Amino acid sequence: MTSNQSLHDRRGAAVAQGVASAHPFYAARAENAELWDVEGNRFIDFAIGIAVCNTGHCHPKIMAAAKAQCDLFTHTAFQVSAYESYIHLAERLNELAPIEDARSVFFSTGAEAVENAVKISRAATGRQGVIAFTGAFHGRTEMARALTGKIVPYKAGAGVPMPAIFHADFPVPHHGVTVEAALASIQKIFKVDIEAKDVAAIIIEPVLGEGGFYQAPTEFLQALRGLCDEHGIVLICDEIQSGFGRTGKMFAIEHSSVEPDIITVAKAIAGGFPVSGVVGKESVMNALGPGGLGGTYGGNPVACAAAHAAITVIEEEKLCERSAEIGARMVERLEAIKARDDVTPIGDVRGLGAMVAFETVEEKGGNTPKPEAALAVVAKARELGLIILPCGYWGNTVRLLAPLTIPMEHLEEGLDLLEQSLEQSRVEIAA
Ligand SMILES: Cc1ncc(COP(=O)(O)O)c(C=O)c1O
């Protein structure tokens, strides 16, 4: 039998160390909310490939759609021999996005979507500057890492990132960054770093992903919309992690009344197949001429077929409603665990739909981040059979990303394992 250790040894000798894994086991197969490693160990998966498999691992309808497309053709390049499924996916995305008169274009990865959203904004405005936020994560390519609002591990060691990018404060009131302070930090950028008339875009995750599942308050998003209108700036919402039902709506920005100019999508759009996209207002999206956008694999036909099936599953199985139900149950269980005296102390518990997280803190009832406790809980959970991920600007957040198709018994099993992890990790931290 192949062991996790033997693969780990081979990996060390073959794979660049820069690509790290959160967990030291190797996947063999997965189905809905369950995953088995090469040694036959079973896990409940509350990470689902970092918010990709909202429709569960290997949803039968998505697998069937991808297999059927494989029997027809796997690649022609849309830029050479175009195909209907790409056009239809654009039609569906335009319809779903809360943007009037929308146009779409497809790529392969989230970072590529972000790169292109900025490029389109620069073309549409004739300006260079971009404002992003502290704690934001937009990817690992050169532009995307520059937009990302955290040095370690995303920028460290790779030198000074691209210029003309400025970071404002993301509002996190319970860590002392109020909406007013966050808005003031944008005004400071306009005063100190770059004139508003030179800013092409403001890019924001309506709910920070890697940054810790903090939701941008509606009044903040409305104020950003106002600033963008006032200064002719393109408002980009990065919904790569928060999209496709994760927060209880198709897009997290729909929880506010704000209409962005551009939305970037990826991850859960195709339930595990690599496709990403940029959807935006026609006047912005058509700023670049023919040939200005694309990529050999962008909108790959197998991934487009999977995306159609994934969107249909989200609609037919009412996964937005399911997301709200799962999130409410998670928050209820977490609040009950938080009240206990004999567990690793939990601070803030938050969730928008099934985008749920909690913070580990120094002491019960306190608010001082304890990042090492988050790592201990994640490690203990893995030992017990639950896959979860740490995140957060302060490093003390644990995020829960159950598939929206998870059976109730697996949801409860996962939450039981989480409770045990919080009990047992406290003992180990204390010891
Ligand atoms: C909000 C957000 N934007 C961009 C990205 C980058 O996506 P990718 O890893 O597919 O390049 C991610 C990935 O986690 C993300 O969460």
The ligand as a Gaussian input file, in Angstrom:
#p B3LYP/6-31G(d) Opt

LIG

0 1
 C      -10.947000      35.724000      -2.952000
 C       -9.933000      34.992000      -3.783000
 N       -9.436000      35.594000      -4.874000
 C       -8.527000      34.980000      -5.644000
 C       -8.062000      33.705000      -5.338000
 C       -7.047000      33.056000      -6.215000
 O       -7.597000      31.958000      -6.868000
 P       -6.638000      30.854000      -7.510000
 O       -5.964000      30.158000      -6.360000
 O       -7.565000      29.942000      -8.265000
 O       -5.668000      31.545000      -8.391000
 C       -8.548000      33.054000      -4.200000
 C       -8.052000      31.734000      -3.819000
 O       -8.180000      31.269000      -2.709000
 C       -9.505000      33.722000      -3.393000
 O      -10.004000      33.155000      -2.289000

